[in-house]
Amino acid sequence: MAIKKKTVTKRKAAPKRKAAPKRKAAPKRKAAPKRKATKSKSKKPAFGGYAINFAGRQETVEKVFGNKPIAPSEMTKKIWIFIKANSLSNR
């Protein structure tokens, strides 16, 4: 019986990559001049939105929503029904 020799195949070396050229550092920018602190103007009321005033209301959550658990979408509907029925909007 003849013994078979293993054939060893040589791997080809990967081609060397060229090194990326070094970049020059960006020139430093001059610092922006500091602004003087100005007094804040009187605060303006918020622009837009919908103001609803619940101050002084005697109704409880159970009176508005009921005793059974409800979905968030139903809560929103019941809140708006309550607001419109009691004229709580400031529009």
C-alpha positions in Angstrom: 0.0 0.0 0.0 1.2 3.4 -0.9 0.9 6.3 1.4 -0.5 9.4 -0.1 1.2 12.7 0.7 -0.8 15.7 1.7 -0.4 18.5 -0.7 0.0 21.9 1.0 -1.3 24.8 -1.0 0.3 28.2 -0.2 -2.0 31.1 0.4 -1.3 34.2 -1.6 -0.5 37.2 0.6 -3.1 39.9 0.5 -2.0 43.0 -1.3 -0.9 45.7 1.0 -3.1 48.7 1.2 -1.8 52.2 0.7 -1.8 54.3 3.9 -4.2 57.2 3.8 -2.5 60.5 3.6 -2.4 62.4 6.8 -4.8 65.4 7.0 -3.7 68.7 8.3 -5.4 70.0 11.4 -8.2 72.6 10.7 -7.3 76.1 11.6 -8.7 77.3 14.9 -11.6 79.7 14.7 -11.7 82.9 16.7 -14.1 82.8 19.7 -17.4 84.7 19.1 -17.6 87.9 21.2 -19.6 87.5 24.3 -23.1 89.0 24.3 -24.1 91.3 27.1 -26.8 90.0 29.4 -30.1 91.8 28.6 -33.0 92.1 31.0 -35.7 89.7 30.1 -38.8 91.4 28.7 -42.1 90.9 30.4 -43.3 87.4 29.9 -45.9 87.0 27.2 -48.9 84.7 27.5 -48.6 81.4 25.7 -49.5 81.5 22.1 -52.2 79.2 20.9 -53.5 76.3 22.9 -56.8 75.8 24.5 -57.3 77.1 28.1 -59.7 75.2 30.3 -60.4 76.3 33.8 -61.3 73.6 36.3 -60.8 75.8 39.4 -63.6 75.7 42.0 -65.3 72.6 40.5 -67.1 70.3 43.0 -67.5 67.4 40.7 -65.5 64.2 41.4 -63.9 61.9 38.9 -66.7 59.4 39.4 -69.3 62.0 38.5 -67.5 62.8 35.2 -66.4 59.3 34.1 -68.6 56.9 36.1 -67.6 54.0 38.3 -66.7 51.5 35.6 -63.2 51.4 33.9 -63.3 53.0 30.5 -60.8 53.4 27.6 -58.7 56.5 27.3 -60.6 57.6 24.1 -63.8 57.4 26.1 -62.3 59.5 28.8 -61.4 62.2 26.3 -64.9 62.2 24.9 -66.5 62.5 28.4 -64.1 65.3 29.4 -65.2 67.3 26.3 -68.8 66.7 27.0 -68.3 67.9 30.6 -66.4 71.0 29.4 -69.0 72.0 26.9 -71.9 71.3 29.2 -70.5 73.5 32.0 -68.9 76.2 29.7 -65.4 75.8 31.1 -63.4 76.8 28.0 -61.9 80.3 27.9 -62.3 80.8 24.2 
